[in-house]
Amino acid sequence: MKTTPPSPDSVHAQAVDWLLRIRSENCPETERHAFNSWLEESAGHRQAYETVQAQWEWMEPFRAMNFPARDAALRYRGKSPRRLFIYSAAATLLLAMGLTAFMPNGWLGIPYTYVAEKGEHQTIKLADGSSIELNTECEVRVHFNRWQRSVDMIKGEAFFTVAHDAERPFEVRAGSGRIRDIGTAFEVYIKPEHVIVAVQEGIVEVQASGKRELTAGQQLAFSNSGEFQALQAQDVAGLTAWRQGNLVFRNRRLDDVLAEVGRYHDTRIRLQNEALGKLRVSGTFHTAKLGDTLNAIAAILPVSIDQVGTHEIVLKSATSNDR
């Protein structure tokens, strides 16, 4: 039997209803558990609740105003179903007054946080037609309003495909720098020592300690203090191969390669000694297939694989007898 997904309006009403229930001083634990279950049912539920909660908090300064609908909603204490409907309707009316202000094209907009856990890869479609692809262990915070489109990169690696809008610039803040789009597709990767920006299409402007403009095929890095840094030559297609589930290495140090591979798995991968880290690796490997990747490395380098635990692997010198 085919079911019809709930409309955004009905999910919004449910979110308002739950907001009133859990804010009640007498809210029982059973209802709180039910709320958590509802929240986990879908990303749409979580987003709707975050929206309603942000709207409610934004309107808190108006608590001193004599507004009967709001007062009725705030006095909710677990009434009968009919009373619940009345108070929910009142709250919905109240929140709807500020709804347009919080829309992506509204005056204020509401920031949304998106997270890809270890090993995940997800694509976020934005209200303006742009998209963000999140690589493993990535977190971004998106804030659109009437005048601007901005993204704060908290950690990780993401690929941006931006719909051009001359009146609302698209800006990504990462580390100590800002990347402003001029209608393009580009990559931003926050590493411990620096931030990498690579352009696939169009033009971006990078602002850190200075200002640089990048066109298609170009890339650069800036340090945590904002200083621009030279990068080892690498084509953008190889840098963004994770979008197809691959990692591409060209004459990269083994310790660097293992650090990149380890981002996708819960298994700790370490080297027997520092000397092994200087070995060089070239090849294309699948992000999801740790065993195949390590076996391929062992086939081209003088190393052996030692599984020392459920979640730990040591790469040793193939001639070593140390255990």
VOVEXGU-848875 format. One record per residue (C-alpha): residue in three letters; y, z, x. Coordinates in steps of 0.25 Angstrom, whole numbers. Layout:
<nodes>
<node><code>ala</code><Y>Y</Y><Z>Z</Z><X>X</X></node>
...
</nodes>
This chain:
<nodes>
<node><code>met</code><Y>0</Y><Z>0</Z><X>0</X></node>
<node><code>lys</code><Y>13</Y><Z>-4</Z><X>6</X></node>
<node><code>thr</code><Y>24</Y><Z>7</Z><X>6</X></node>
<node><code>thr</code><Y>39</Y><Z>5</Z><X>7</X></node>
<node><code>pro</code><Y>46</Y><Z>12</Z><X>18</X></node>
<node><code>pro</code><Y>57</Y><Z>22</Z><X>13</X></node>
<node><code>ser</code><Y>71</Y><Z>16</Z><X>13</X></node>
<node><code>pro</code><Y>81</Y><Z>22</Z><X>23</X></node>
<node><code>asp</code><Y>89</Y><Z>28</Z><X>11</X></node>
<node><code>ser</code><Y>76</Y><Z>36</Z><X>7</X></node>
<node><code>val</code><Y>73</Y><Z>41</Z><X>21</X></node>
<node><code>his</code><Y>88</Y><Z>45</Z><X>22</X></node>
<node><code>ala</code><Y>87</Y><Z>53</Z><X>9</X></node>
<node><code>gln</code><Y>74</Y><Z>59</Z><X>14</X></node>
<node><code>ala</code><Y>81</Y><Z>63</Z><X>27</X></node>
<node><code>val</code><Y>92</Y><Z>70</Z><X>19</X></node>
<node><code>asp</code><Y>82</Y><Z>77</Z><X>11</X></node>
<node><code>trp</code><Y>75</Y><Z>82</Z><X>23</X></node>
<node><code>leu</code><Y>88</Y><Z>86</Z><X>30</X></node>
<node><code>leu</code><Y>91</Y><Z>95</Z><X>18</X></node>
<node><code>arg</code><Y>77</Y><Z>101</Z><X>17</X></node>
<node><code>ile</code><Y>76</Y><Z>105</Z><X>32</X></node>
<node><code>arg</code><Y>91</Y><Z>111</Z><X>32</X></node>
<node><code>ser</code><Y>87</Y><Z>120</Z><X>21</X></node>
<node><code>glu</code><Y>87</Y><Z>135</Z><X>26</X></node>
<node><code>asn</code><Y>74</Y><Z>136</Z><X>18</X></node>
<node><code>cys</code><Y>67</Y><Z>124</Z><X>22</X></node>
<node><code>pro</code><Y>52</Y><Z>128</Z><X>24</X></node>
<node><code>glu</code><Y>44</Y><Z>124</Z><X>36</X></node>
<node><code>thr</code><Y>35</Y><Z>114</Z><X>27</X></node>
<node><code>glu</code><Y>47</Y><Z>106</Z><X>24</X></node>
<node><code>arg</code><Y>51</Y><Z>106</Z><X>39</X></node>
<node><code>his</code><Y>37</Y><Z>100</Z><X>42</X></node>
<node><code>ala</code><Y>39</Y><Z>90</Z><X>31</X></node>
<node><code>phe</code><Y>52</Y><Z>86</Z><X>37</X></node>
<node><code>asn</code><Y>46</Y><Z>84</Z><X>51</X></node>
<node><code>ser</code><Y>35</Y><Z>76</Z><X>45</X></node>
<node><code>trp</code><Y>45</Y><Z>67</Z><X>38</X></node>
<node><code>leu</code><Y>53</Y><Z>66</Z><X>50</X></node>
<node><code>glu</code><Y>41</Y><Z>61</Z><X>58</X></node>
<node><code>glu</code><Y>37</Y><Z>51</Z><X>48</X></node>
<node><code>ser</code><Y>46</Y><Z>40</Z><X>54</X></node>
<node><code>ala</code><Y>58</Y><Z>37</Z><X>63</X></node>
<node><code>gly</code><Y>66</Y><Z>33</Z><X>51</X></node>
<node><code>his</code><Y>64</Y><Z>47</Z><X>45</X></node>
<node><code>arg</code><Y>69</Y><Z>54</Z><X>58</X></node>
<node><code>gln</code><Y>81</Y><Z>44</Z><X>59</X></node>
<node><code>ala</code><Y>85</Y><Z>46</Z><X>45</X></node>
<node><code>tyr</code><Y>85</Y><Z>61</Z><X>47</X></node>
<node><code>glu</code><Y>93</Y><Z>61</Z><X>60</X></node>
<node><code>thr</code><Y>103</Y><Z>52</Z><X>52</X></node>
<node><code>val</code><Y>104</Y><Z>62</Z><X>40</X></node>
<node><code>gln</code><Y>105</Y><Z>74</Z><X>50</X></node>
<node><code>ala</code><Y>116</Y><Z>68</Z><X>58</X></node>
<node><code>gln</code><Y>124</Y><Z>64</Z><X>45</X></node>
<node><code>trp</code><Y>122</Y><Z>78</Z><X>40</X></node>
<node><code>glu</code><Y>127</Y><Z>85</Z><X>53</X></node>
<node><code>trp</code><Y>138</Y><Z>75</Z><X>54</X></node>
<node><code>met</code><Y>143</Y><Z>80</Z><X>40</X></node>
<node><code>glu</code><Y>141</Y><Z>95</Z><X>43</X></node>
<node><code>pro</code><Y>156</Y><Z>96</Z><X>47</X></node>
<node><code>phe</code><Y>159</Y><Z>93</Z><X>32</X></node>
<node><code>arg</code><Y>152</Y><Z>106</Z><X>27</X></node>
<node><code>ala</code><Y>165</Y><Z>112</Z><X>24</X></node>
<node><code>met</code><Y>168</Y><Z>102</Z><X>14</X></node>
<node><code>asn</code><Y>166</Y><Z>104</Z><X>0</X></node>
<node><code>phe</code><Y>155</Y><Z>94</Z><X>-3</X></node>
<node><code>pro</code><Y>145</Y><Z>98</Z><X>-14</X></node>
<node><code>ala</code><Y>135</Y><Z>87</Z><X>-10</X></node>
<node><code>arg</code><Y>134</Y><Z>93</Z><X>4</X></node>
<node><code>asp</code><Y>134</Y><Z>107</Z><X>0</X></node>
<node><code>ala</code><Y>123</Y><Z>105</Z><X>-10</X></node>
<node><code>ala</code><Y>115</Y><Z>98</Z><X>1</X></node>
<node><code>leu</code><Y>117</Y><Z>110</Z><X>11</X></node>
<node><code>arg</code><Y>113</Y><Z>120</Z><X>1</X></node>
<node><code>tyr</code><Y>99</Y><Z>113</Z><X>-1</X></node>
<node><code>arg</code><Y>88</Y><Z>124</Z><X>0</X></node>
<node><code>gly</code><Y>76</Y><Z>117</Z><X>-5</X></node>
<node><code>lys</code><Y>79</Y><Z>115</Z><X>-19</X></node>
<node><code>ser</code><Y>70</Y><Z>108</Z><X>-30</X></node>
<node><code>pro</code><Y>66</Y><Z>93</Z><X>-28</X></node>
<node><code>arg</code><Y>77</Y><Z>89</Z><X>-37</X></node>
<node><code>arg</code><Y>88</Y><Z>98</Z><X>-30</X></node>
<node><code>leu</code><Y>83</Y><Z>93</Z><X>-17</X></node>
<node><code>phe</code><Y>86</Y><Z>79</Z><X>-22</X></node>
<node><code>ile</code><Y>100</Y><Z>83</Z><X>-27</X></node>
<node><code>tyr</code><Y>103</Y><Z>89</Z><X>-13</X></node>
<node><code>ser</code><Y>97</Y><Z>78</Z><X>-5</X></node>
<node><code>ala</code><Y>105</Y><Z>68</Z><X>-13</X></node>
<node><code>ala</code><Y>118</Y><Z>76</Z><X>-11</X></node>
<node><code>ala</code><Y>115</Y><Z>76</Z><X>4</X></node>
<node><code>thr</code><Y>111</Y><Z>61</Z><X>4</X></node>
<node><code>leu</code><Y>124</Y><Z>58</Z><X>-2</X></node>
<node><code>leu</code><Y>132</Y><Z>67</Z><X>8</X></node>
<node><code>leu</code><Y>125</Y><Z>61</Z><X>20</X></node>
<node><code>ala</code><Y>126</Y><Z>47</Z><X>15</X></node>
<node><code>met</code><Y>141</Y><Z>49</Z><X>15</X></node>
<node><code>gly</code><Y>140</Y><Z>49</Z><X>30</X></node>
<node><code>leu</code><Y>129</Y><Z>39</Z><X>31</X></node>
<node><code>thr</code><Y>137</Y><Z>26</Z><X>35</X></node>
<node><code>ala</code><Y>144</Y><Z>34</Z><X>46</X></node>
<node><code>phe</code><Y>131</Y><Z>36</Z><X>53</X></node>
<node><code>met</code><Y>125</Y><Z>22</Z><X>51</X></node>
<node><code>pro</code><Y>125</Y><Z>14</Z><X>64</X></node>
<node><code>asn</code><Y>137</Y><Z>6</Z><X>60</X></node>
<node><code>gly</code><Y>144</Y><Z>19</Z><X>54</X></node>
<node><code>trp</code><Y>155</Y><Z>27</Z><X>60</X></node>
<node><code>leu</code><Y>147</Y><Z>37</Z><X>67</X></node>
<node><code>gly</code><Y>132</Y><Z>32</Z><X>68</X></node>
<node><code>ile</code><Y>121</Y><Z>42</Z><X>71</X></node>
<node><code>pro</code><Y>114</Y><Z>42</Z><X>84</X></node>
<node><code>tyr</code><Y>99</Y><Z>40</Z><X>84</X></node>
<node><code>thr</code><Y>89</Y><Z>43</Z><X>95</X></node>
<node><code>tyr</code><Y>77</Y><Z>35</Z><X>98</X></node>
<node><code>val</code><Y>66</Y><Z>39</Z><X>108</X></node>
<node><code>ala</code><Y>54</Y><Z>32</Z><X>114</X></node>
<node><code>glu</code><Y>43</Y><Z>41</Z><X>119</X></node>
<node><code>lys</code><Y>35</Y><Z>39</Z><X>131</X></node>
<node><code>gly</code><Y>27</Y><Z>26</Z><X>130</X></node>
<node><code>glu</code><Y>35</Y><Z>21</Z><X>118</X></node>
<node><code>his</code><Y>43</Y><Z>9</Z><X>116</X></node>
<node><code>gln</code><Y>52</Y><Z>7</Z><X>104</X></node>
<node><code>thr</code><Y>63</Y><Z>-2</Z><X>99</X></node>
<node><code>ile</code><Y>74</Y><Z>3</Z><X>91</X></node>
<node><code>lys</code><Y>82</Y><Z>-6</Z><X>81</X></node>
<node><code>leu</code><Y>96</Y><Z>-2</Z><X>80</X></node>
<node><code>ala</code><Y>106</Y><Z>-4</Z><X>68</X></node>
<node><code>asp</code><Y>114</Y><Z>-15</Z><X>75</X></node>
<node><code>gly</code><Y>102</Y><Z>-24</Z><X>78</X></node>
<node><code>ser</code><Y>100</Y><Z>-19</Z><X>92</X></node>
<node><code>ser</code><Y>88</Y><Z>-13</Z><X>97</X></node>
<node><code>ile</code><Y>83</Y><Z>-3</Z><X>108</X></node>
<node><code>glu</code><Y>69</Y><Z>-3</Z><X>114</X></node>
<node><code>leu</code><Y>65</Y><Z>11</Z><X>120</X></node>
<node><code>asn</code><Y>56</Y><Z>12</Z><X>131</X></node>
<node><code>thr</code><Y>47</Y><Z>24</Z><X>134</X></node>
<node><code>glu</code><Y>54</Y><Z>38</Z><X>134</X></node>
<node><code>cys</code><Y>67</Y><Z>32</Z><X>129</X></node>
<node><code>glu</code><Y>78</Y><Z>39</Z><X>121</X></node>
<node><code>val</code><Y>90</Y><Z>33</Z><X>116</X></node>
<node><code>arg</code><Y>101</Y><Z>37</Z><X>106</X></node>
<node><code>val</code><Y>108</Y><Z>26</Z><X>98</X></node>
<node><code>his</code><Y>122</Y><Z>28</Z><X>91</X></node>
<node><code>phe</code><Y>128</Y><Z>17</Z><X>83</X></node>
<node><code>asn</code><Y>141</Y><Z>18</Z><X>75</X></node>
<node><code>arg</code><Y>152</Y><Z>9</Z><X>70</X></node>
<node><code>trp</code><Y>158</Y><Z>7</Z><X>84</X></node>
<node><code>gln</code><Y>147</Y><Z>8</Z><X>94</X></node>
<node><code>arg</code><Y>132</Y><Z>7</Z><X>97</X></node>
<node><code>ser</code><Y>127</Y><Z>17</Z><X>108</X></node>
<node><code>val</code><Y>114</Y><Z>21</Z><X>114</X></node>
<node><code>asp</code><Y>112</Y><Z>33</Z><X>123</X></node>
<node><code>met</code><Y>99</Y><Z>31</Z><X>131</X></node>
<node><code>ile</code><Y>94</Y><Z>45</Z><X>134</X></node>
<node><code>lys</code><Y>82</Y><Z>41</Z><X>142</X></node>
<node><code>gly</code><Y>72</Y><Z>30</Z><X>145</X></node>
<node><code>glu</code><Y>73</Y><Z>14</Z><X>144</X></node>
<node><code>ala</code><Y>78</Y><Z>5</Z><X>132</X></node>
<node><code>phe</code><Y>81</Y><Z>-9</Z><X>130</X></node>
<node><code>phe</code><Y>93</Y><Z>-13</Z><X>121</X></node>
<node><code>thr</code><Y>94</Y><Z>-25</Z><X>113</X></node>
<node><code>val</code><Y>108</Y><Z>-25</Z><X>108</X></node>
<node><code>ala</code><Y>115</Y><Z>-32</Z><X>96</X></node>
<node><code>his</code><Y>129</Y><Z>-36</Z><X>100</X></node>
<node><code>asp</code><Y>140</Y><Z>-30</Z><X>92</X></node>
<node><code>ala</code><Y>154</Y><Z>-32</Z><X>99</X></node>
<node><code>glu</code><Y>160</Y><Z>-21</Z><X>90</X></node>
<node><code>arg</code><Y>150</Y><Z>-10</Z><X>94</X></node>
<node><code>pro</code><Y>145</Y><Z>-10</Z><X>108</X></node>
<node><code>phe</code><Y>131</Y><Z>-6</Z><X>111</X></node>
<node><code>glu</code><Y>131</Y><Z>5</Z><X>123</X></node>
<node><code>val</code><Y>119</Y><Z>12</Z><X>129</X></node>
<node><code>arg</code><Y>122</Y><Z>25</Z><X>137</X></node>
<node><code>ala</code><Y>112</Y><Z>28</Z><X>148</X></node>
<node><code>gly</code><Y>113</Y><Z>38</Z><X>159</X></node>
<node><code>ser</code><Y>127</Y><Z>37</Z><X>165</X></node>
<node><code>gly</code><Y>130</Y><Z>23</Z><X>160</X></node>
<node><code>arg</code><Y>133</Y><Z>15</Z><X>148</X></node>
<node><code>ile</code><Y>127</Y><Z>1</Z><X>144</X></node>
<node><code>arg</code><Y>135</Y><Z>-8</Z><X>135</X></node>
<node><code>asp</code><Y>129</Y><Z>-20</Z><X>128</X></node>
<node><code>ile</code><Y>136</Y><Z>-33</Z><X>127</X></node>
<node><code>gly</code><Y>125</Y><Z>-39</Z><X>117</X></node>
<node><code>thr</code><Y>112</Y><Z>-38</Z><X>125</X></node>
<node><code>ala</code><Y>98</Y><Z>-32</Z><X>128</X></node>
<node><code>phe</code><Y>97</Y><Z>-22</Z><X>140</X></node>
<node><code>glu</code><Y>88</Y><Z>-11</Z><X>145</X></node>
<node><code>val</code><Y>92</Y><Z>3</Z><X>149</X></node>
<node><code>tyr</code><Y>83</Y><Z>12</Z><X>157</X></node>
<node><code>ile</code><Y>87</Y><Z>26</Z><X>161</X></node>
<node><code>lys</code><Y>79</Y><Z>31</Z><X>173</X></node>
<node><code>pro</code><Y>81</Y><Z>44</Z><X>181</X></node>
<node><code>glu</code><Y>89</Y><Z>38</Z><X>192</X></node>
<node><code>his</code><Y>97</Y><Z>27</Z><X>184</X></node>
<node><code>val</code><Y>99</Y><Z>19</Z><X>172</X></node>
<node><code>ile</code><Y>94</Y><Z>4</Z><X>172</X></node>
<node><code>val</code><Y>101</Y><Z>-6</Z><X>163</X></node>
<node><code>ala</code><Y>95</Y><Z>-20</Z><X>162</X></node>
<node><code>val</code><Y>100</Y><Z>-32</Z><X>153</X></node>
<node><code>gln</code><Y>91</Y><Z>-42</Z><X>147</X></node>
<node><code>glu</code><Y>101</Y><Z>-49</Z><X>139</X></node>
<node><code>gly</code><Y>116</Y><Z>-50</Z><X>137</X></node>
<node><code>ile</code><Y>126</Y><Z>-40</Z><X>145</X></node>
<node><code>val</code><Y>128</Y><Z>-25</Z><X>146</X></node>
<node><code>glu</code><Y>139</Y><Z>-17</Z><X>152</X></node>
<node><code>val</code><Y>134</Y><Z>-5</Z><X>160</X></node>
<node><code>gln</code><Y>144</Y><Z>7</Z><X>162</X></node>
<node><code>ala</code><Y>141</Y><Z>18</Z><X>172</X></node>
<node><code>ser</code><Y>149</Y><Z>21</Z><X>184</X></node>
<node><code>gly</code><Y>154</Y><Z>7</Z><X>183</X></node>
<node><code>lys</code><Y>152</Y><Z>-5</Z><X>174</X></node>
<node><code>arg</code><Y>142</Y><Z>-16</Z><X>175</X></node>
<node><code>glu</code><Y>139</Y><Z>-28</Z><X>166</X></node>
<node><code>leu</code><Y>124</Y><Z>-33</Z><X>166</X></node>
<node><code>thr</code><Y>119</Y><Z>-46</Z><X>160</X></node>
<node><code>ala</code><Y>105</Y><Z>-51</Z><X>157</X></node>
<node><code>gly</code><Y>95</Y><Z>-48</Z><X>168</X></node>
<node><code>gln</code><Y>104</Y><Z>-38</Z><X>175</X></node>
<node><code>gln</code><Y>101</Y><Z>-23</Z><X>177</X></node>
<node><code>leu</code><Y>107</Y><Z>-11</Z><X>184</X></node>
<node><code>ala</code><Y>106</Y><Z>4</Z><X>185</X></node>
<node><code>phe</code><Y>116</Y><Z>15</Z><X>185</X></node>
<node><code>ser</code><Y>113</Y><Z>29</Z><X>191</X></node>
<node><code>asn</code><Y>114</Y><Z>42</Z><X>183</X></node>
<node><code>ser</code><Y>128</Y><Z>43</Z><X>189</X></node>
<node><code>gly</code><Y>132</Y><Z>30</Z><X>184</X></node>
<node><code>glu</code><Y>131</Y><Z>22</Z><X>197</X></node>
<node><code>phe</code><Y>126</Y><Z>8</Z><X>196</X></node>
<node><code>gln</code><Y>113</Y><Z>5</Z><X>204</X></node>
<node><code>ala</code><Y>105</Y><Z>-7</Z><X>210</X></node>
<node><code>leu</code><Y>92</Y><Z>-10</Z><X>203</X></node>
<node><code>gln</code><Y>79</Y><Z>-16</Z><X>209</X></node>
<node><code>ala</code><Y>79</Y><Z>-30</Z><X>204</X></node>
<node><code>gln</code><Y>71</Y><Z>-31</Z><X>191</X></node>
<node><code>asp</code><Y>71</Y><Z>-41</Z><X>180</X></node>
<node><code>val</code><Y>75</Y><Z>-35</Z><X>166</X></node>
<node><code>ala</code><Y>62</Y><Z>-41</Z><X>160</X></node>
<node><code>gly</code><Y>54</Y><Z>-32</Z><X>169</X></node>
<node><code>leu</code><Y>63</Y><Z>-20</Z><X>166</X></node>
<node><code>thr</code><Y>62</Y><Z>-21</Z><X>151</X></node>
<node><code>ala</code><Y>47</Y><Z>-25</Z><X>151</X></node>
<node><code>trp</code><Y>44</Y><Z>-11</Z><X>145</X></node>
<node><code>arg</code><Y>48</Y><Z>-18</Z><X>132</X></node>
<node><code>gln</code><Y>35</Y><Z>-26</Z><X>132</X></node>
<node><code>gly</code><Y>27</Y><Z>-14</Z><X>137</X></node>
<node><code>asn</code><Y>27</Y><Z>-18</Z><X>151</X></node>
<node><code>leu</code><Y>33</Y><Z>-12</Z><X>165</X></node>
<node><code>val</code><Y>36</Y><Z>-22</Z><X>175</X></node>
<node><code>phe</code><Y>37</Y><Z>-18</Z><X>190</X></node>
<node><code>arg</code><Y>41</Y><Z>-27</Z><X>202</X></node>
<node><code>asn</code><Y>39</Y><Z>-20</Z><X>215</X></node>
<node><code>arg</code><Y>42</Y><Z>-6</Z><X>210</X></node>
<node><code>arg</code><Y>38</Y><Z>7</Z><X>217</X></node>
<node><code>leu</code><Y>25</Y><Z>13</Z><X>211</X></node>
<node><code>asp</code><Y>32</Y><Z>26</Z><X>208</X></node>
<node><code>asp</code><Y>43</Y><Z>19</Z><X>200</X></node>
<node><code>val</code><Y>32</Y><Z>11</Z><X>193</X></node>
<node><code>leu</code><Y>24</Y><Z>23</Z><X>189</X></node>
<node><code>ala</code><Y>37</Y><Z>30</Z><X>184</X></node>
<node><code>glu</code><Y>39</Y><Z>18</Z><X>175</X></node>
<node><code>val</code><Y>25</Y><Z>18</Z><X>170</X></node>
<node><code>gly</code><Y>25</Y><Z>33</Z><X>168</X></node>
<node><code>arg</code><Y>36</Y><Z>32</Z><X>158</X></node>
<node><code>tyr</code><Y>26</Y><Z>26</Z><X>147</X></node>
<node><code>his</code><Y>15</Y><Z>36</Z><X>149</X></node>
<node><code>asp</code><Y>12</Y><Z>51</Z><X>148</X></node>
<node><code>thr</code><Y>3</Y><Z>50</Z><X>160</X></node>
<node><code>arg</code><Y>10</Y><Z>55</Z><X>173</X></node>
<node><code>ile</code><Y>8</Y><Z>45</Z><X>185</X></node>
<node><code>arg</code><Y>10</Y><Z>50</Z><X>199</X></node>
<node><code>leu</code><Y>8</Y><Z>45</Z><X>213</X></node>
<node><code>gln</code><Y>0</Y><Z>52</Z><X>223</X></node>
<node><code>asn</code><Y>11</Y><Z>51</Z><X>233</X></node>
<node><code>glu</code><Y>25</Y><Z>45</Z><X>235</X></node>
<node><code>ala</code><Y>20</Y><Z>34</Z><X>244</X></node>
<node><code>leu</code><Y>13</Y><Z>27</Z><X>233</X></node>
<node><code>gly</code><Y>26</Y><Z>27</Z><X>225</X></node>
<node><code>lys</code><Y>31</Y><Z>16</Z><X>235</X></node>
<node><code>leu</code><Y>21</Y><Z>6</Z><X>231</X></node>
<node><code>arg</code><Y>26</Y><Z>-6</Z><X>224</X></node>
<node><code>val</code><Y>22</Y><Z>-11</Z><X>210</X></node>
<node><code>ser</code><Y>24</Y><Z>-24</Z><X>203</X></node>
<node><code>gly</code><Y>18</Y><Z>-28</Z><X>190</X></node>
<node><code>thr</code><Y>19</Y><Z>-27</Z><X>175</X></node>
<node><code>phe</code><Y>12</Y><Z>-15</Z><X>167</X></node>
<node><code>his</code><Y>11</Y><Z>-11</Z><X>153</X></node>
<node><code>thr</code><Y>18</Y><Z>2</Z><X>149</X></node>
<node><code>ala</code><Y>7</Y><Z>7</Z><X>140</X></node>
<node><code>lys</code><Y>-5</Y><Z>5</Z><X>150</X></node>
<node><code>leu</code><Y>-4</Y><Z>15</Z><X>160</X></node>
<node><code>gly</code><Y>-18</Y><Z>13</Z><X>165</X></node>
<node><code>asp</code><Y>-17</Y><Z>-2</Z><X>167</X></node>
<node><code>thr</code><Y>-4</Y><Z>0</Z><X>174</X></node>
<node><code>leu</code><Y>-9</Y><Z>10</Z><X>184</X></node>
<node><code>asn</code><Y>-22</Y><Z>2</Z><X>186</X></node>
<node><code>ala</code><Y>-13</Y><Z>-10</Z><X>189</X></node>
<node><code>ile</code><Y>-5</Y><Z>-2</Z><X>199</X></node>
<node><code>ala</code><Y>-17</Y><Z>3</Z><X>206</X></node>
<node><code>ala</code><Y>-23</Y><Z>-11</Z><X>207</X></node>
<node><code>ile</code><Y>-10</Y><Z>-16</Z><X>215</X></node>
<node><code>leu</code><Y>-7</Y><Z>-4</Z><X>223</X></node>
<node><code>pro</code><Y>-15</Y><Z>5</Z><X>232</X></node>
<node><code>val</code><Y>-16</Y><Z>17</Z><X>222</X></node>
<node><code>ser</code><Y>-27</Y><Z>23</Z><X>213</X></node>
<node><code>ile</code><Y>-25</Y><Z>30</Z><X>200</X></node>
<node><code>asp</code><Y>-29</Y><Z>45</Z><X>198</X></node>
<node><code>gln</code><Y>-30</Y><Z>50</Z><X>184</X></node>
<node><code>val</code><Y>-27</Y><Z>65</Z><X>187</X></node>
<node><code>gly</code><Y>-25</Y><Z>70</Z><X>172</X></node>
<node><code>thr</code><Y>-24</Y><Z>65</Z><X>158</X></node>
<node><code>his</code><Y>-9</Y><Z>62</Z><X>160</X></node>
<node><code>glu</code><Y>-8</Y><Z>60</Z><X>175</X></node>
<node><code>ile</code><Y>-11</Y><Z>49</Z><X>185</X></node>
<node><code>val</code><Y>-10</Y><Z>49</Z><X>200</X></node>
<node><code>leu</code><Y>-8</Y><Z>36</Z><X>208</X></node>
<node><code>lys</code><Y>-14</Y><Z>38</Z><X>222</X></node>
<node><code>ser</code><Y>-16</Y><Z>30</Z><X>234</X></node>
<node><code>ala</code><Y>-28</Y><Z>21</Z><X>233</X></node>
<node><code>thr</code><Y>-33</Y><Z>26</Z><X>247</X></node>
<node><code>ser</code><Y>-30</Y><Z>41</Z><X>244</X></node>
<node><code>asn</code><Y>-42</Y><Z>50</Z><X>242</X></node>
<node><code>asp</code><Y>-33</Y><Z>62</Z><X>238</X></node>
<node><code>arg</code><Y>-36</Y><Z>67</Z><X>224</X></node>
</nodes>
